[in-house]
Each structure stands twice: as C-alpha cells, then as structure tokens.
Amino acid sequence: MELKKSNAAVNPYFLLCISILAIAISSIMIKSSNTPPSVAGMYRLYITVLIMLPFVSWKKLKLIRLTKYDCIFVLSAGFFLGLHFLFGWILYPIPR
C-alpha cells in the first residue's frame, strides 16, 4: 500500500493534534466555568472556528459547488449538533 503525498496547505497531523488538544482541555474548561451550558457550547464552537479559520484554503473553498443534497446534509448536521447541545447539556447538565 503506497501513501500519496497530501497537497494540503497544512499538515493534517498538525490539525489533528490541535483537535485532540481542544477535546482534552474542553471538559476542564467547562467544569471550571460558571456559564450556562448553552453559552458554553456556543463559545466552544466559536473558539473552534477562530482557531481553524487560518488553516482554510480560500482558493479551494471558492471552487466548491454544493448541490441541493449537500446543503440539506450540512443543515441537518448542524441541526443534530444543536440537538446534541440541547439534550446533552441543557436538559441534562453536568453535575457540579
């Protein structure tokens, strides 16, 4: 099996390390904060976007054309992520 060299602007392993680090420290940050779960979930997603934004390849992003199926898929993924935060964090919060 031969591995092909990636033409990504950033090494994918670097992004994977950032993701693992973010997951590892997220529970510590949430336990130590006094914010409501819905606000903590919003901040987690917002900070993740800010961290990952410099690694976006804008040239490749302009070439992407989403079909109707892709748009429905992306919107349903966001909807289910919202349900995850609603049922996992707001209705059944982590005991402090």
C-alpha beads as a LAMMPS data file, in Angstrom:
LAMMPS data file: protein, C-alpha beads

96 atoms
95 bonds

1 atom types
1 bond types

-500.0 500.0 xlo xhi
-500.0 500.0 ylo yhi
-500.0 500.0 zlo zhi

Masses

1 110.0

Atoms # bond

1 1 1 0.000 0.000 0.000
2 1 1 1.506 3.276 -1.100
3 1 1 0.668 6.521 0.644
4 1 1 0.115 9.531 -1.559
5 1 1 1.574 12.851 -0.550
6 1 1 -1.100 15.302 0.517
7 1 1 -1.253 18.638 -1.236
8 1 1 -2.852 20.306 1.790
9 1 1 -1.567 23.718 2.823
10 1 1 -1.116 22.490 6.400
11 1 1 -0.038 19.098 7.601
12 1 1 -3.201 17.174 8.575
13 1 1 -1.423 15.709 11.601
14 1 1 -0.907 19.226 12.952
15 1 1 -4.645 19.897 12.702
16 1 1 -5.341 16.535 14.304
17 1 1 -3.101 17.449 17.254
18 1 1 -4.932 20.763 17.680
19 1 1 -8.259 18.926 17.640
20 1 1 -7.152 16.363 20.220
21 1 1 -5.788 19.103 22.466
22 1 1 -9.061 21.038 22.209
23 1 1 -11.084 17.962 23.120
24 1 1 -8.761 17.149 26.020
25 1 1 -8.995 20.556 27.678
26 1 1 -12.659 21.280 26.914
27 1 1 -14.055 19.340 29.873
28 1 1 -11.654 21.087 32.255
29 1 1 -12.657 24.486 30.931
30 1 1 -16.365 23.706 31.177
31 1 1 -16.115 22.362 34.727
32 1 1 -14.219 25.453 35.871
33 1 1 -16.572 27.966 34.220
34 1 1 -19.765 29.338 35.704
35 1 1 -21.592 29.888 32.418
36 1 1 -24.852 28.212 31.409
37 1 1 -24.375 25.111 29.240
38 1 1 -25.888 26.730 26.148
39 1 1 -23.450 29.654 26.348
40 1 1 -20.511 27.303 26.949
41 1 1 -21.481 25.286 23.856
42 1 1 -21.713 28.435 21.754
43 1 1 -18.315 29.649 22.941
44 1 1 -16.730 26.258 22.253
45 1 1 -17.929 26.317 18.644
46 1 1 -16.997 29.977 18.191
47 1 1 -13.468 29.490 19.521
48 1 1 -13.038 26.377 17.363
49 1 1 -13.971 28.364 14.264
50 1 1 -11.484 31.097 15.181
51 1 1 -8.697 28.568 15.715
52 1 1 -9.360 26.658 12.486
53 1 1 -10.061 29.701 10.260
54 1 1 -6.398 30.476 9.435
55 1 1 -5.990 26.975 8.007
56 1 1 -8.782 27.288 5.430
57 1 1 -7.644 27.153 1.827
58 1 1 -9.693 30.016 0.369
59 1 1 -8.777 29.174 -3.231
60 1 1 -10.142 25.652 -2.899
61 1 1 -13.173 26.895 -0.988
62 1 1 -14.213 29.092 -3.930
63 1 1 -14.119 26.063 -6.230
64 1 1 -16.619 24.095 -4.139
65 1 1 -20.138 23.992 -5.530
66 1 1 -22.694 22.477 -3.180
67 1 1 -25.599 20.540 -4.596
68 1 1 -29.059 20.592 -3.046
69 1 1 -28.305 17.255 -1.359
70 1 1 -25.072 18.650 0.119
71 1 1 -26.890 21.703 1.509
72 1 1 -29.545 19.505 3.126
73 1 1 -26.826 17.269 4.556
74 1 1 -24.890 20.213 6.051
75 1 1 -28.031 21.805 7.511
76 1 1 -29.161 18.511 9.044
77 1 1 -25.694 18.033 10.571
78 1 1 -25.967 21.470 12.193
79 1 1 -29.482 20.673 13.379
80 1 1 -28.373 17.433 15.030
81 1 1 -25.385 19.179 16.612
82 1 1 -27.835 21.674 18.100
83 1 1 -29.950 18.801 19.421
84 1 1 -26.819 17.311 20.953
85 1 1 -26.167 20.515 22.857
86 1 1 -29.832 20.866 23.812
87 1 1 -30.389 17.356 25.143
88 1 1 -26.863 16.632 26.282
89 1 1 -26.045 19.884 28.031
90 1 1 -29.125 21.963 28.725
91 1 1 -31.725 19.396 29.725
92 1 1 -29.250 17.080 31.453
93 1 1 -26.434 19.335 32.701
94 1 1 -23.177 18.090 34.137
95 1 1 -23.415 17.932 37.944
96 1 1 -21.063 20.374 39.634

Bonds

1 1 1 2
2 1 2 3
3 1 3 4
4 1 4 5
5 1 5 6
6 1 6 7
7 1 7 8
8 1 8 9
9 1 9 10
10 1 10 11
11 1 11 12
12 1 12 13
13 1 13 14
14 1 14 15
15 1 15 16
16 1 16 17
17 1 17 18
18 1 18 19
19 1 19 20
20 1 20 21
21 1 21 22
22 1 22 23
23 1 23 24
24 1 24 25
25 1 25 26
26 1 26 27
27 1 27 28
28 1 28 29
29 1 29 30
30 1 30 31
31 1 31 32
32 1 32 33
33 1 33 34
34 1 34 35
35 1 35 36
36 1 36 37
37 1 37 38
38 1 38 39
39 1 39 40
40 1 40 41
41 1 41 42
42 1 42 43
43 1 43 44
44 1 44 45
45 1 45 46
46 1 46 47
47 1 47 48
48 1 48 49
49 1 49 50
50 1 50 51
51 1 51 52
52 1 52 53
53 1 53 54
54 1 54 55
55 1 55 56
56 1 56 57
57 1 57 58
58 1 58 59
59 1 59 60
60 1 60 61
61 1 61 62
62 1 62 63
63 1 63 64
64 1 64 65
65 1 65 66
66 1 66 67
67 1 67 68
68 1 68 69
69 1 69 70
70 1 70 71
71 1 71 72
72 1 72 73
73 1 73 74
74 1 74 75
75 1 75 76
76 1 76 77
77 1 77 78
78 1 78 79
79 1 79 80
80 1 80 81
81 1 81 82
82 1 82 83
83 1 83 84
84 1 84 85
85 1 85 86
86 1 86 87
87 1 87 88
88 1 88 89
89 1 89 90
90 1 90 91
91 1 91 92
92 1 92 93
93 1 93 94
94 1 94 95
95 1 95 96
